[in-house]
Amino acid sequence: PIKNETDRVHTNRLLTGVHSLTRDQREVIYLKLYNRLSYNEIAEITGLQIDSVHDLASKALELVCRKVQVVNYPVSVL
């Protein structure tokens, strides 16, 4: 029961973090993490500059991690 409650709390925090992202941040994270696209591919699809894609992804992960209260997040995922 404690594990189930902990999982529920973490899921709710994660959803809160994801819902607090801008549309562009959600799109970049979706393309990077779920579709496993490179930053160059994401830039081509979205029409954004590659620096903007990097910035959006970095800020999005930082924001979500703060909402979930994770101190260190795996940058290597990106």
N, C-alpha and C positions, 0 to 999 in steps of 0.2 A: 504493500500500500504506500509506503514512503517513497519508493522508487517511482511509482506511477504519479504521485503528486509532484515529485521533483521534475519528472519529464513534462508534465502538464505546465508547470511554472516556466520551465525553460522554453517550451514551445510558444507559450503566450508572449514571453519576452522577445523571442525571435520574430514573431509575427508583428509585434508592436514596432520593432526596429525596422523591419522591411516596409511596413506601411508608412513609416515616417520619411522614407526616401522620396526623392523627386522621381518623376516619370523617367527622365533620362538616366538617373542612377539605377533604378530598377531594371531598365532595359540593358544597360551595360553589364550589370551583375548577372542577369539572366543569360545573356549571350556568352559571357565568360565562364560562368560556373556550370550552367546546365547544358549549353551547346558546345562548350570547350573550344570556343573560337579564340584566335590570337587577337592581340590588340589591333593589329593591322586590318584583320578581317572585320572586326567590330567597327573600326573607323570607316571602312568602305561601306558597310551596311547602313550605318547611322548618318553618314555624311559629316561626321565630326573629325576634327584634327586628332591625330594620335595622342598628343599631349593632353587634350581634353578628355579623351577616353581614359587615360591613366589617372588623371585627376578625379574624374567621376568615380572610378572604381575604388580608388584609395579612400576618398572621403565617404563613400557609401559603406565600405567595410568598417571604417573607423566608427561611423555613426551607429551601425548595427551592433558592433561589439560593445560600445558604450551602453546601448539599451539593454543588451543581454548581460552586461557587467563582466565581460571577459577582459582580462588585463592584456594578454598577448594574443594576437590572432595570427594564423598561418599565412604570412605574406607569400610564401612559396606556392600557395594554391593558385595565385594569379600568375 
